[in-house]
Amino acid sequence: MQPAKMQPATIPLSKIPLATMPLATMPLSEVPLVSLDLETTGLKPQTDRIVQIGAIGVDVAVAADRAEDDHIEMLVDPGIAVPAASTAVHGINDAMLADAKPIAVALPALRSFINKRIILGYNIGFDLAFLTNEAKRQGLEWKWSGALCLRQLATVLLGPEAMLMIADLDALAAHYGVPVIGRHTALGDATITAQVYHKMVPHLADKSIVTMADAWRVVADLDDIRQATARAGWIDVAGVHSQPGSDKAVSWIDPYPYQHRISEIMLTDPVIISGDACVGDAARLMKQGGQECVFIGSDKAHITGIVTERDIVHAMAVPIDEVTRARSIPLAEIMSAPLLTVSGSDYLHVGLGRMSRHDIRFLGVIDEYGDLAGWISARQLLRQRVTKALTIGDQLETAQNGDDLASALQGLPALATSLIAETVPGYQITAVISGQYRAALARASHLAARMMMETGKGTPPVDYVVLVLGSAGRDESLLAADQDHAIIYADSESASKKETQAWFEQLGSHISDLLDRGGIPYCKGGVMSRHARWCRSLSGWRKAVRRWVKHARPEDILNVDIFFDFVAVHGNATLARDLDQVISSRLTRDSEFLKSLARNTAGQASGRTIFGGLKTENGRFNVKANVLLPMVETIRVLAISRGITARTSTARAKALVQLDDIPNEVQQLSEDIHIGLGLVLRQQSKDMAEGLPPVNTIDLRLLTKVELNILKAIVGRVGRLQTLIQDVLF
């Protein structure tokens, strides 16, 4: 009897750790969800405003004991009068909003609470449209990872006709036996929505709607509802997830498996062998073809199983006197059956999910007729995702000279471009670039020490550490970086100070030469460890920092700007930690010193013309000078004033807003920096693709209307930095 023709395997979903499970294959009951609801001044997202925000984690909403801090509920100042008709619905009037937060503060707080989770809501497209429009008006960034509409899911379950009778959230809650508490308050409605969803999940599973991909697929077919919501000006959340390559892809999920099909990477020409053949035959065929597996069957249409290298090894793991017998074992006795398969038209995430679910390393790939067309292996999938970031890092780790460093680093622009294409946020890309620059400096330091040995200079006379300075220490490096590094070496009573200093300056010279040869040019300002002022003993650095603080001359402030962002990359990091304690001590919180830092920030260039437009030169706007530098320096000044040791602007802002006397707008500065970095990176990538050098200016003509409005709002906030600093420090 011939084996049945293969069909794609359909196995019940098992529990898989969330850390390794792709979102699309994640069970709906385990997806991290936030239920969201808004109360507004009216029903028009373009002109009406938000008056209340409520959100709660779905897992929290259905828990028996709910913690007080596991939700968010805020009144929001709409900036306009609340119509009486709206007050009659939600009970919120102008008097209640007298002390409410402005949306510019409320929206970042909501975004932080959601924290990349999927948003659930009843008619959630309405709420998302309001938030999107508010973000545009305020010049704030508003991105969401994904969304599910409770009403759309209910329509799939109950049918459009039934939903005509179940016209609102009250009726839907009653249908599923959920008590209605706090109706027409944002948090109350969000909680009811979460509880109804919890009740719906088993019923969705009964209709084979088990995963996020299932849910997004079925709601995408609700054409009438989608058209109605679009006409109302709502966000079409079903459409967002039905379009390949959507820019709403979940940022914390690798997008590659959702953009490429299995047919693009599968291995073809499978070796097919009879089950009556023996282990020795399979081993010989694998060796001849350089393959990891053979398939058992009569032809491509009739496959009964698979034998892999691992199966062969297990079969041959016997005493020597039994090897001959083992080689004669029929393959039918050791094969894995039935063969689990995927279709060549499936996306890679299907294969990844199936391998993870069954803990296997190989999958057969079938064509549209169910015949075996090829296979994929875990090794092949991994090979596809060995990204340039990993390749560059490995090349840097093994570099033997400056040319090797250059060979590795020349892949950075292509890496940045690919990450931009995959909608990775700009600040994450600059963090990757910064990591590669730090790795290059670390390797150059290692090679420089070896050169000292080879040229007869011997081993280091004392312990030392090499520091990267500036943007690479803050994870904010762009594609136009130059060198910024320093050396701290340990104090010693026995070693000659002059000879020790000379040794480390020579080491710094080798480091600089290697980096320059590697494509990271010499610093025009001389901020390199080859120079005495950037190469000091620990005690020498302590004296230098005290001198900078005491005198606070323009050159001292410049040194602070460069040096206070240092990160250790090579050597004894304890030396860096010891100096960091000086920087974060009360010494640097001297009021006169802080005033000097504040004045320096105030002296940054204004990005506006006298008529209020953006100041350009040849149609380009300097994002670094007009946005990044003043905002980075403001956050640094505030961090120094509070003894915060974090290095990145993001971490500094996060630590600052935890303090009672720091306004929430500081967090917004960090987000503005992220946006600025993204704009510059995108422009640099485009320029380099056209053969132009990377610079820190952007062509405003390439921005969308929304991007231009956001940039204008950011520049407006730069103009208020001095007031912010004065309010916080003095």
C-alpha positions as CSV (number, residue, x, y, z in Angstrom):
1,M,0.0,0.0,0.0
2,Q,1.4,3.4,-1.0
3,P,1.8,6.0,1.6
4,A,-0.7,8.9,1.5
5,K,0.3,12.0,-0.3
6,M,1.8,14.6,2.1
7,Q,-0.1,17.6,3.4
8,P,1.3,20.4,5.5
9,A,1.4,19.1,9.1
10,T,-1.3,20.3,11.5
11,I,-0.4,19.6,15.0
12,P,-2.1,21.0,18.1
13,L,-0.2,24.0,19.5
14,S,1.8,23.2,22.6
15,K,3.1,25.6,25.2
16,I,6.2,27.4,24.0
17,P,8.3,29.9,26.1
18,L,7.3,33.5,25.1
19,A,10.9,34.5,24.8
20,T,11.4,32.2,21.8
21,M,7.9,32.1,20.3
22,P,7.2,34.3,17.2
23,L,4.3,36.7,17.8
24,A,2.3,35.4,14.9
25,T,2.3,31.9,16.3
26,M,1.6,33.0,19.9
27,P,-1.7,31.8,21.5
28,L,-4.2,34.6,22.0
29,S,-4.4,33.7,25.6
30,E,-0.7,34.4,26.0
31,V,-0.2,37.5,23.9
32,P,0.9,40.5,26.1
33,L,-2.1,42.8,25.8
34,V,-3.1,46.2,27.1
35,S,-6.8,47.1,27.0
36,L,-7.2,50.8,26.2
37,D,-10.1,53.2,26.2
38,L,-10.5,57.0,25.8
39,E,-13.2,59.5,26.7
40,T,-13.3,62.4,24.3
41,T,-15.1,65.7,23.6
42,G,-16.8,64.2,20.6
43,L,-16.7,61.6,17.9
44,K,-14.4,63.3,15.3
45,P,-10.7,62.3,15.7
46,Q,-9.6,65.2,13.5
47,T,-11.2,68.0,15.5
48,D,-12.3,66.6,18.9
49,R,-9.9,66.0,21.8
50,I,-9.2,63.5,24.5
51,V,-10.4,64.1,28.1
52,Q,-9.5,60.8,29.8
53,I,-7.2,57.9,29.2
54,G,-7.6,54.5,30.8
55,A,-5.5,51.4,30.2
56,I,-5.0,48.1,32.0
57,G,-3.1,44.9,31.3
58,V,-5.5,42.2,30.2
59,D,-3.9,39.7,32.5
60,V,-4.4,42.1,35.4
61,A,-8.0,42.9,34.5
62,V,-9.0,39.3,34.8
63,A,-7.0,38.6,37.9
64,A,-8.7,38.1,41.3
65,D,-6.4,40.4,43.1
66,R,-5.6,43.5,41.1
67,A,-2.6,45.7,42.1
68,E,-3.2,49.4,42.3
69,D,-0.2,50.3,40.1
70,D,-1.0,47.8,37.3
71,H,-3.1,50.3,35.3
72,I,-3.1,53.9,34.2
73,E,-6.0,56.4,34.5
74,M,-5.6,60.1,33.6
75,L,-7.7,63.1,33.0
76,V,-6.4,65.1,30.1
77,D,-6.7,68.8,29.5
78,P,-8.3,69.0,26.0
79,G,-7.5,72.7,25.5
80,I,-11.1,73.3,24.4
81,A,-14.4,73.3,26.2
82,V,-16.2,70.0,26.8
83,P,-19.6,70.0,25.1
84,A,-22.6,69.4,27.4
85,A,-23.6,66.4,25.2
86,S,-20.3,64.7,25.8
87,T,-20.4,65.4,29.5
88,A,-23.8,63.8,29.6
89,V,-22.1,60.6,28.4
90,H,-18.9,60.4,30.5
91,G,-19.6,62.9,33.2
92,I,-16.4,64.8,32.7
93,N,-16.8,68.6,32.7
94,D,-14.5,71.6,32.4
95,A,-14.1,72.1,36.1
96,M,-12.9,68.5,36.6
97,L,-10.1,69.2,34.0
98,A,-8.8,72.3,35.6
99,D,-5.7,70.5,36.9
100,A,-5.5,67.8,34.3
101,K,-2.3,66.9,32.5
102,P,-1.8,68.2,28.9
103,I,-1.8,65.6,26.2
104,A,2.0,66.4,25.6
105,V,2.6,64.8,29.1
106,A,-0.2,62.2,29.0
107,L,0.7,60.6,25.7
108,P,4.4,59.7,26.6
109,A,3.1,58.3,29.9
110,L,0.6,56.1,28.1
111,R,3.2,55.0,25.5
112,S,5.6,54.0,28.3
113,F,2.8,52.0,30.1
114,I,1.9,50.2,26.9
115,N,5.6,49.4,26.4
116,K,5.3,47.6,23.0
117,R,2.4,45.4,24.1
118,I,-0.5,44.8,21.7
119,I,-3.4,47.2,22.2
120,L,-6.9,45.8,22.7
121,G,-10.0,47.9,22.6
122,Y,-13.7,48.0,21.7
123,N,-13.7,49.9,18.3
124,I,-10.0,50.5,19.0
125,G,-9.5,52.2,15.6
126,F,-11.5,55.1,17.1
127,D,-9.1,55.5,20.0
128,L,-6.0,55.0,17.9
129,A,-7.2,57.7,15.5
130,F,-7.5,60.2,18.3
131,L,-4.1,59.4,19.7
132,T,-2.5,59.6,16.3
133,N,-4.1,63.0,15.6
134,E,-3.1,64.3,19.0
135,A,0.5,63.2,18.4
136,K,0.6,65.0,15.1
137,R,-0.7,68.2,16.7
138,Q,1.8,68.1,19.5
139,G,4.8,66.9,17.4
140,L,5.1,63.8,19.4
141,E,6.1,60.3,18.2
142,W,3.3,57.8,18.5
143,K,3.9,54.3,17.4
144,W,2.0,51.1,18.4
145,S,3.1,47.6,18.0
146,G,-0.2,46.0,17.0
147,A,-3.9,46.1,17.8
148,L,-7.0,43.9,18.2
149,C,-10.5,45.2,18.0
150,L,-12.9,43.5,20.3
151,R,-15.9,44.4,18.2
152,Q,-14.3,42.9,15.1
153,L,-13.5,39.7,16.9
154,A,-17.1,39.5,18.2
155,T,-18.4,40.0,14.7
156,V,-16.3,37.0,13.5
157,L,-17.6,34.9,16.4
158,L,-21.3,35.9,16.4
159,G,-21.9,37.1,12.9
160,P,-22.8,40.5,11.5
161,E,-26.5,39.9,12.0
162,A,-26.1,39.2,15.7
163,M,-23.9,42.2,16.1
164,L,-26.8,44.4,14.9
165,M,-28.6,43.3,18.0
166,I,-25.5,43.5,20.2
167,A,-24.9,47.1,19.4
168,D,-22.5,48.2,22.1
169,L,-20.1,47.1,24.8
170,D,-22.9,46.8,27.4
171,A,-24.8,44.2,25.3
172,L,-21.6,42.3,24.5
173,A,-20.6,42.2,28.1
174,A,-24.1,40.9,29.0
175,H,-23.8,38.2,26.3
176,Y,-20.6,36.9,27.9
177,G,-21.7,37.4,31.5
178,V,-19.3,40.1,32.3
179,P,-20.5,42.6,35.0
180,V,-20.6,46.2,33.8
181,I,-18.8,48.4,36.3
182,G,-17.5,51.9,35.6
183,R,-19.2,52.1,32.2
184,H,-18.3,55.3,30.2
185,T,-15.1,55.9,32.3
186,A,-12.0,55.1,30.4
187,L,-10.6,52.6,32.9
188,G,-14.0,51.1,33.4
189,D,-14.5,50.4,29.7
190,A,-11.0,49.2,29.3
191,T,-11.5,46.7,32.1
192,I,-14.8,45.5,30.7
193,T,-13.2,45.1,27.3
194,A,-10.4,43.0,28.8
195,Q,-12.8,40.7,30.7
196,V,-15.0,40.2,27.6
197,Y,-11.9,39.3,25.6
198,H,-10.9,36.8,28.2
199,K,-14.3,35.1,27.9
200,M,-14.1,35.1,24.1
201,V,-10.7,33.4,23.7
202,P,-12.0,29.8,24.2
203,H,-14.8,30.5,21.7
204,L,-12.3,31.8,19.2
205,A,-10.3,28.7,19.6
206,D,-13.4,26.6,18.8
207,K,-13.4,28.4,15.4
208,S,-9.7,27.6,14.9
209,I,-8.7,31.2,15.7
210,V,-5.9,30.3,18.1
211,T,-3.0,32.7,17.3
212,M,-2.4,36.3,16.6
213,A,-2.0,35.5,12.9
214,D,-5.3,33.7,12.9
215,A,-7.1,36.7,14.5
216,W,-5.5,39.3,12.2
217,R,-6.4,37.1,9.2
218,V,-10.1,36.7,10.0
219,V,-10.7,40.3,10.8
220,A,-9.1,41.4,7.6
221,D,-12.0,39.8,5.8
222,L,-14.6,42.2,7.4
223,D,-14.7,44.5,4.5
224,D,-17.9,46.3,5.4
225,I,-16.8,47.2,8.9
226,R,-13.4,48.3,7.7
227,Q,-14.9,50.6,5.1
228,A,-17.2,52.1,7.6
229,T,-14.4,52.8,10.1
230,A,-12.2,54.3,7.4
231,R,-15.1,56.6,6.3
232,A,-15.3,57.8,10.0
233,G,-11.6,58.6,10.0
234,W,-10.7,55.8,12.3
235,I,-7.5,53.7,12.0
236,D,-8.1,50.5,10.0
237,V,-6.4,48.1,12.4
238,A,-7.4,45.1,10.4
239,G,-5.9,46.6,7.3
240,V,-2.6,47.4,9.1
241,H,-2.0,43.7,9.8
242,S,-3.2,42.4,6.4
243,Q,-0.6,44.3,4.4
244,P,2.8,42.7,3.8
245,G,5.6,44.9,4.9
246,S,3.4,47.2,7.0
247,D,5.3,49.8,9.0
248,K,3.3,48.7,12.1
249,A,5.3,45.5,12.4
250,V,5.9,44.6,16.0
251,S,9.3,46.2,16.8
252,W,10.4,43.6,19.3
253,I,9.9,40.7,16.9
254,D,12.5,40.1,14.2
255,P,10.8,41.1,11.0
256,Y,12.8,38.9,8.7
257,P,10.7,35.7,9.1
258,Y,7.6,37.7,8.3
259,Q,9.0,39.2,5.1
260,H,10.5,36.1,3.4
261,R,9.1,32.9,2.2
262,I,10.5,29.4,2.7
263,S,10.9,28.9,-1.0
264,E,13.6,31.7,-0.9
265,I,16.0,29.8,1.3
266,M,15.0,26.1,1.0
267,L,17.5,23.5,-0.1
268,T,16.4,21.7,-3.3
269,D,17.2,18.3,-4.9
270,P,16.4,16.1,-1.9
271,V,18.0,12.7,-1.8
272,I,15.3,10.0,-1.7
273,I,16.1,6.4,-0.7
274,S,14.1,3.3,0.1
275,G,13.4,2.3,3.6
276,D,14.9,-1.1,2.8
277,A,18.3,0.6,2.3
278,C,20.7,0.4,5.2
279,V,22.4,2.9,7.4
280,G,25.7,2.5,5.5
281,D,23.9,3.5,2.2
282,A,22.5,6.7,3.8
283,A,25.9,7.6,5.3
284,R,27.6,7.2,1.9
285,L,25.0,9.4,0.1
286,M,25.2,12.1,2.7
287,K,28.9,12.2,2.5
288,Q,28.9,12.3,-1.3
289,G,26.3,15.1,-1.5
290,G,27.5,17.0,1.6
291,Q,24.0,16.8,2.9
292,E,22.6,16.5,6.5
293,C,19.6,14.3,5.7
294,V,18.0,11.8,3.3
295,F,14.3,11.2,2.8
296,I,12.7,7.8,2.9
297,G,10.2,6.8,0.2
298,S,9.8,5.8,-3.4
299,D,9.6,9.2,-5.0
300,K,8.8,12.9,-4.3
301,A,5.1,12.2,-4.1
302,H,5.5,9.3,-1.7
303,I,7.7,10.1,1.3
304,T,7.4,8.1,4.5
305,G,10.1,9.7,6.7
306,I,13.5,11.3,7.2
307,V,16.9,10.1,8.4
308,T,19.4,12.8,9.6
309,E,23.0,12.8,10.5
310,R,22.0,12.6,14.1
311,D,20.0,9.4,13.4
312,I,23.1,7.9,11.8
313,V,25.3,8.9,14.7
314,H,22.9,7.3,17.2
315,A,22.7,4.1,15.2
316,M,26.5,3.8,15.0
317,A,27.1,4.6,18.7
318,V,27.7,0.9,19.4
319,P,30.8,-1.2,20.5
320,I,33.3,-1.8,17.7
321,D,32.3,-5.4,17.2
322,E,28.7,-4.3,16.5
323,V,29.6,-1.6,13.9
324,T,29.2,-3.9,10.9
325,R,25.7,-4.9,12.1
326,A,24.8,-1.3,12.7
327,R,25.7,-0.3,9.2
328,S,23.2,-2.9,7.9
329,I,20.2,-1.6,9.9
330,P,17.3,-0.8,7.6
331,L,16.6,2.9,7.4
332,A,12.9,2.2,8.0
333,E,13.9,1.2,11.6
334,I,15.6,4.5,12.5
335,M,13.7,7.1,10.4
336,S,11.6,9.8,11.9
337,A,8.0,9.5,10.7
338,P,5.8,11.0,9.5
339,L,7.8,13.7,7.9
340,L,6.6,17.1,9.1
341,T,6.3,19.6,6.3
342,V,5.6,23.2,5.3
343,S,4.7,24.7,2.0
344,G,7.2,26.6,0.0
345,S,4.8,29.6,-0.1
346,D,4.7,29.8,3.7
347,Y,6.6,32.5,5.4
348,L,9.7,31.6,7.4
349,H,8.0,32.2,10.7
350,V,5.8,29.2,10.0
351,G,8.8,27.0,9.7
352,L,10.5,28.5,12.8
353,G,7.3,28.0,14.8
354,R,6.9,24.4,13.7
355,M,10.6,23.5,14.4
356,S,10.3,25.1,17.9
357,R,7.0,23.4,18.6
358,H,8.3,19.9,17.8
359,D,11.9,20.4,18.8
360,I,13.2,19.3,15.4
361,R,16.0,20.4,13.1
362,F,14.6,19.6,9.7
363,L,11.3,20.2,7.8
364,G,10.3,18.9,4.4
365,V,9.1,21.5,1.9
366,I,6.2,20.6,-0.4
367,D,5.0,22.2,-3.6
368,E,1.5,23.2,-4.6
369,Y,0.8,19.5,-5.4
370,G,2.0,18.1,-2.1
371,D,5.2,16.7,-3.6
372,L,8.5,17.0,-1.8
373,A,10.3,20.0,-3.3
374,G,13.1,20.4,-0.8
375,W,13.8,20.9,2.8
376,I,14.9,23.5,5.4
377,S,17.2,23.0,8.4
378,A,17.7,24.9,11.6
379,R,21.2,25.6,10.4
380,Q,20.0,27.0,7.1
381,L,17.6,29.3,9.0
382,L,20.3,30.5,11.3
383,R,22.6,31.1,8.4
384,Q,20.0,33.4,6.9
385,R,19.9,35.4,10.1
386,V,23.6,35.7,10.7
387,T,23.2,39.4,10.2
388,K,25.9,41.9,9.2
389,A,26.0,43.0,12.8
390,L,27.1,39.6,13.9
391,T,29.5,39.3,10.9
392,I,31.1,42.7,11.6
393,G,31.5,41.9,15.3
394,D,33.2,38.6,14.5
395,Q,35.5,40.2,11.9
396,L,36.5,42.9,14.5
397,E,37.2,40.3,17.1
398,T,39.6,38.5,14.8
399,A,41.2,41.6,13.1
400,Q,45.0,41.5,12.9
401,N,45.7,45.0,11.6
402,G,44.1,48.2,10.4
403,D,43.2,46.8,7.1
404,D,41.2,44.0,8.8
405,L,39.4,46.7,10.9
406,A,38.5,48.6,7.7
407,S,37.3,45.4,6.0
408,A,34.9,44.8,8.9
409,L,33.7,48.4,9.4
410,Q,33.0,48.9,5.7
411,G,29.9,46.8,6.2
412,L,28.4,49.4,8.7
413,P,26.5,51.5,6.1
414,A,24.9,48.4,4.5
415,L,24.0,47.2,8.0
416,A,22.4,50.5,8.9
417,T,20.5,50.6,5.6
418,S,19.1,47.1,6.1
419,L,18.0,47.9,9.6
420,I,16.3,51.1,8.4
421,A,14.5,49.0,5.7
422,E,13.3,46.7,8.5
423,T,11.9,49.7,10.4
424,V,14.2,49.3,13.3
425,P,14.1,52.5,15.3
426,G,17.0,54.9,14.6
427,Y,18.2,55.0,18.2
428,Q,18.5,51.2,18.2
429,I,20.6,51.4,15.0
430,T,22.9,54.0,16.5
431,A,23.3,51.7,19.5
432,V,24.4,49.0,17.1
433,I,26.8,51.3,15.3
434,S,28.2,52.5,18.6
435,G,28.7,49.0,19.7
436,Q,30.8,48.3,16.6
437,Y,32.9,51.4,17.1
438,R,33.5,50.4,20.7
439,A,34.5,46.9,19.5
440,A,36.8,48.4,16.9
441,L,38.5,50.5,19.6
442,A,38.8,47.5,21.9
443,R,40.4,45.5,19.2
444,A,42.7,48.3,18.2
445,S,43.8,48.6,21.8
446,H,44.6,44.9,21.9
447,L,46.6,45.1,18.7
448,A,48.4,48.3,19.9
449,A,49.5,46.5,23.1
450,R,50.8,43.7,20.9
451,M,52.7,46.2,18.7
452,M,54.3,47.6,21.9
453,M,55.6,44.2,22.7
454,E,56.8,43.5,19.1
455,T,58.7,46.8,18.9
456,G,60.6,46.2,22.2
457,K,58.5,48.5,24.4
458,G,57.5,45.6,26.6
459,T,54.4,45.0,28.6
460,P,52.3,47.8,30.2
461,P,54.2,49.2,33.2
462,V,51.0,49.5,35.2
463,D,47.3,48.6,34.8
464,Y,45.3,50.8,32.4
465,V,42.0,51.2,30.7
466,V,41.0,52.6,27.3
467,L,37.9,54.7,27.2
468,V,35.6,55.6,24.3
469,L,34.3,59.1,24.6
470,G,31.4,61.1,23.2
471,S,28.5,59.7,21.1
472,A,29.9,56.1,21.0
473,G,29.7,56.1,24.8
474,R,26.1,57.3,24.7
475,D,25.0,54.7,22.0
476,E,24.3,57.6,19.6
477,S,27.0,57.2,17.0
478,L,26.0,58.0,13.4
479,L,27.8,57.0,10.2
480,A,30.1,60.1,10.2
481,A,32.1,59.3,13.3
482,D,35.8,60.1,14.1
483,Q,38.0,59.1,17.0
484,D,37.3,60.1,20.6
485,H,39.2,58.0,23.1
486,A,41.3,58.3,26.2
487,I,43.5,56.3,28.6
488,I,43.6,56.1,32.3
489,Y,46.6,54.3,33.9
490,A,47.2,53.4,37.5
491,D,49.4,55.4,39.8
492,S,52.6,53.7,40.9
493,E,55.4,54.7,43.3
494,S,57.9,52.4,41.7
495,A,57.4,53.2,38.0
496,S,59.0,56.2,36.4
497,K,56.2,58.8,35.8
498,K,57.8,60.2,32.7
499,E,58.5,56.8,31.2
500,T,55.1,55.5,32.1
501,Q,53.5,58.5,30.5
502,A,55.6,58.1,27.4
503,W,54.7,54.3,27.2
504,F,51.0,55.0,27.2
505,E,51.1,57.9,24.8
506,Q,52.9,55.6,22.4
507,L,50.2,53.0,23.0
508,G,47.6,55.7,22.2
509,S,49.5,56.6,19.0
510,H,49.3,53.0,17.8
511,I,45.6,52.9,18.6
512,S,44.9,56.1,16.7
513,D,46.9,54.9,13.7
514,L,45.1,51.6,13.6
515,L,41.7,53.2,13.8
516,D,42.5,55.7,11.1
517,R,43.7,52.9,8.9
518,G,40.5,51.1,9.8
519,G,38.3,53.9,8.5
520,I,37.7,55.8,11.7
521,P,39.6,59.0,11.0
522,Y,41.8,61.0,13.4
523,C,39.9,63.5,15.5
524,K,40.3,67.0,14.2
525,G,40.1,68.3,17.7
526,G,42.8,66.0,18.9
527,V,40.6,64.0,21.3
528,M,42.8,60.9,21.2
529,S,44.9,59.1,23.7
530,R,48.1,59.8,21.8
531,H,48.0,63.3,23.4
532,A,49.0,63.9,27.0
533,R,45.8,65.7,27.9
534,W,43.8,62.6,27.0
535,C,46.3,60.1,28.5
536,R,46.7,60.5,32.2
537,S,47.2,58.6,35.4
538,L,44.1,58.1,37.6
539,S,45.3,60.8,40.0
540,G,46.0,63.0,37.0
541,W,42.5,62.6,35.7
542,R,41.1,63.4,39.2
543,K,43.0,66.6,39.2
544,A,41.9,67.4,35.7
545,V,38.2,66.9,36.6
546,R,38.6,69.1,39.7
547,R,40.3,71.8,37.6
548,W,37.5,71.7,35.0
549,V,34.9,72.1,37.7
550,K,36.8,74.9,39.5
551,H,37.6,77.1,36.5
552,A,34.8,76.1,34.1
553,R,36.4,78.0,31.2
554,P,35.0,77.4,27.7
555,E,37.7,74.8,27.0
556,D,36.9,73.1,30.4
557,I,33.2,72.9,29.5
558,L,34.1,71.4,26.1
559,N,36.2,68.8,27.9
560,V,33.3,67.9,30.1
561,D,31.0,67.5,27.1
562,I,33.4,65.0,25.6
563,F,34.8,63.2,28.6
564,F,31.8,62.8,30.9
565,D,30.2,60.2,28.5
566,F,33.1,57.8,28.7
567,V,32.8,54.0,28.6
568,A,35.5,51.5,29.3
569,V,36.3,49.2,26.4
570,H,39.6,47.6,27.1
571,G,41.7,47.0,30.2
572,N,41.1,47.3,33.9
573,A,37.6,48.8,34.2
574,T,38.1,49.4,37.9
575,L,40.1,52.5,37.0
576,A,37.2,53.9,35.1
577,R,34.8,53.1,37.9
578,D,37.1,54.9,40.4
579,L,37.1,58.0,38.2
580,D,33.3,57.8,37.7
581,Q,32.9,58.1,41.4
582,V,34.6,61.5,41.3
583,I,32.4,62.6,38.4
584,S,29.2,61.6,40.2
585,S,30.2,63.1,43.5
586,R,29.2,66.3,45.1
587,L,32.2,67.9,43.4
588,T,30.5,68.2,40.1
589,R,27.2,69.5,41.6
590,D,28.8,72.8,42.4
591,S,26.3,75.6,41.5
592,E,28.8,77.8,39.6
593,F,30.0,74.8,37.5
594,L,26.4,73.9,36.7
595,K,25.7,77.5,35.7
596,S,28.6,77.3,33.3
597,L,27.3,74.1,31.8
598,A,23.8,75.7,31.5
599,R,25.2,78.7,29.7
600,N,27.0,76.5,27.3
601,T,23.7,74.8,26.4
602,A,22.0,78.1,26.0
603,G,24.7,79.1,23.5
604,Q,23.8,76.4,21.0
605,A,22.6,77.4,17.6
606,S,18.9,78.2,17.1
607,G,17.3,76.2,14.4
608,R,14.6,78.8,13.6
609,T,14.6,81.7,11.3
610,I,13.3,85.1,12.4
611,F,10.0,84.2,10.7
612,G,9.7,81.0,12.7
613,G,10.7,78.5,10.0
614,L,13.5,76.0,10.0
615,K,16.9,77.4,9.3
616,T,18.5,75.7,6.3
617,E,21.6,75.9,4.2
618,N,21.2,74.7,0.6
619,G,17.9,73.2,1.6
620,R,19.3,71.2,4.4
621,F,18.7,71.4,8.2
622,N,21.5,70.6,10.6
623,V,19.9,68.2,13.0
624,K,23.0,67.6,15.1
625,A,23.7,71.3,15.8
626,N,20.1,72.4,16.2
627,V,18.5,69.4,17.9
628,L,20.9,66.7,19.1
629,L,23.6,68.7,20.7
630,P,21.4,71.0,22.8
631,M,19.2,68.2,24.0
632,V,22.0,65.8,24.8
633,E,23.8,68.5,26.7
634,T,20.6,69.5,28.6
635,I,20.1,65.9,29.7
636,R,23.7,65.6,30.6
637,V,23.7,68.8,32.7
638,L,20.6,67.6,34.6
639,A,22.1,64.1,35.1
640,I,25.3,65.6,36.5
641,S,23.3,67.9,38.9
642,R,21.7,64.8,40.4
643,G,24.7,62.5,40.5
644,I,23.3,60.1,37.9
645,T,26.0,57.9,36.4
646,A,24.1,56.5,33.4
647,R,25.7,57.3,30.1
648,T,23.0,57.1,27.4
649,S,20.6,60.0,27.0
650,T,17.8,57.5,27.3
651,A,19.0,56.0,30.6
652,R,19.7,59.5,32.0
653,A,16.3,60.8,31.1
654,K,14.6,57.7,32.6
655,A,16.6,58.0,35.8
656,L,15.9,61.8,36.0
657,V,12.1,61.5,35.7
658,Q,12.0,59.1,38.6
659,L,13.0,62.1,40.8
660,D,10.2,64.2,42.3
661,D,11.6,67.6,41.2
662,I,12.2,66.7,37.5
663,P,9.3,67.4,35.1
664,N,8.1,64.7,32.7
665,E,9.1,66.8,29.7
666,V,12.7,65.6,30.3
667,Q,11.5,62.2,29.0
668,Q,10.3,63.8,25.9
669,L,13.7,65.2,25.2
670,S,15.1,61.7,25.1
671,E,12.4,60.7,22.6
672,D,13.2,63.8,20.5
673,I,16.8,62.7,20.4
674,H,15.6,59.3,19.1
675,I,13.7,61.0,16.3
676,G,16.6,63.2,15.4
677,L,19.0,60.3,15.2
678,G,16.6,58.4,13.0
679,L,16.2,61.3,10.6
680,V,19.9,61.8,10.2
681,L,20.6,58.1,9.8
682,R,18.1,57.8,7.1
683,Q,19.6,60.7,5.2
684,Q,23.1,59.4,5.7
685,S,22.1,56.1,4.3
686,K,20.5,57.7,1.2
687,D,23.5,60.0,0.7
688,M,26.0,57.2,0.9
689,A,24.0,55.1,-1.6
690,E,24.4,58.0,-4.0
691,G,28.1,58.3,-3.4
692,L,27.9,61.3,-1.1
693,P,29.7,61.6,2.2
694,P,27.6,61.1,5.4
695,V,26.8,64.4,7.1
696,N,24.6,65.6,9.9
697,T,22.2,67.6,7.8
698,I,18.9,66.4,6.3
699,D,17.1,67.5,3.2
700,L,13.7,68.8,4.4
701,R,12.1,68.1,1.0
702,L,12.4,64.4,1.7
703,L,10.3,64.6,4.9
704,T,6.7,63.7,5.0
705,K,4.3,66.4,6.2
706,V,4.0,64.6,9.6
707,E,7.7,64.3,10.0
708,L,8.2,68.0,9.2
709,N,5.6,69.0,11.7
710,I,7.2,66.8,14.4
711,L,10.6,68.3,13.6
712,K,9.2,71.8,13.9
713,A,7.7,70.9,17.3
714,I,11.1,69.4,18.4
715,V,12.9,72.6,17.4
716,G,10.3,74.5,19.3
717,R,11.1,72.5,22.4
718,V,14.8,73.2,21.9
719,G,14.0,76.9,22.3
720,R,12.6,76.2,25.8
721,L,15.6,74.2,27.1
722,Q,17.1,77.1,28.9
723,T,13.9,77.7,30.9
724,L,13.8,74.1,31.8
725,I,17.4,74.1,33.0
726,Q,16.8,77.2,35.1
727,D,13.7,75.8,36.6
728,V,15.3,72.6,37.6
729,L,18.8,73.8,38.7
730,F,18.2,77.2,40.1
